[in-house]
Amino acid sequence: MPDTDTPTDTAALDLPDDAELHVLVPSRALGEHLEQVSPRVRAHRVDPAAGAPTGDAARAQVWVPAGGSDIPEGFLEGLPDLRLVQLMSAGAEKFVGRLPAGVVLCNARGAHTPATAEWVVAAALAAQRGLPHFTREQDAGRWAPGTERSLVGARVLVVGAGDIGRTVGRMLAGFDVDLTFVARSARDGVRATADLPDLLPAADVVVVVVPVTDETVGLVDAGFLAAMKDGALLVNVARGVVVDTDALLAELTAGRLRAALDVTDPEPLPTGHPLWSAPGLLLTPHVAGAVPGTGARAFAAVADQVQRVLAGRPPVNVVDRY
């Protein structure tokens, strides 16, 4: 689940007073939730893979794609009145640069934040204390005591200083970590990515939680990993393409670095891929945000955006505009 900044200079969608707001939704539950916001909302459940919308659905000003979905060819051409694409996820890389002129792209910033940050802390703590190793020993019926690392007092470098990154920092505060934030540009309390070569050698744990952009694809490459200290832990909860998989595999196989990944490249990870058996790796199948409350928070984010549109207010959590 990557962090994004929110531009603040987007105008309202200028919906005429008392006009109906037609919203394309991926589920009946979300449609019913949005129609409770206002009698002006008309929700239309659609499957983009089935082709362009017809009838009243083709009048939609707002489209809410299903999580993880893409834009089928020809789908947007059937929506001449589309003004806003509202995602239910934080990641927006499948939509950036692909929307028609006049359409605003927004994400559900914050909906996945608590769960994703919690996963980072859980994964880092489990990896530092050797819980994956001890679980395997339990499965084998072996009593194998040993001394592992600690998260308490560790030097933690969080690459990504947005909503999720900041929440990770707050959750880690109870472990008395030495915390450093990194973002694209420096600001108060945040170092710039240009400083990474100086920061990486001192970090015990490096957390990556950045959006997918041209600048972040392959950010964690062989040079990045080589700069990390022996025995350090890489935690990736952004997207798999942010990390060079082959370079990471080389470091894991050599036993020099450890990693905790919720995302991989490729994804889903195919059967037989060497990451499955890589030493020093804690791996989960892109589930960091998958807790019971996430869906409700995503629904609430969409409903809030719909209310803003109806009230003539500018949208929030804007990722891009066209």
Secondary structure, DSSP 8 states (H G I E B T S, - for coil): -------S--------TT--EEEEES-HHHHHHHHTT-TTEEEEE--GGG-S--GGGGG-SEE---TT----TTTGGG-TT--EEE-SSS--TTTTT-S-TT-EEE--TTTSHHHHHHHHHHHHHHHHTTHHHHHHHHHTT---------STT-EEEEE--SHHHHHHHHHHGGGT-EEEEEESS-BTTEEEGGGHHHHGGG-SEEEE-----TTTTT-B-HHHHHHS-TT-EEEE-S-GGGB-HHHHHHHHHHTS-EEEES--SSSS--TT-GGGG-TTEEE--S-TT-SHHHHHHHHHHHHHHHHHHHTT---SSEEEE-
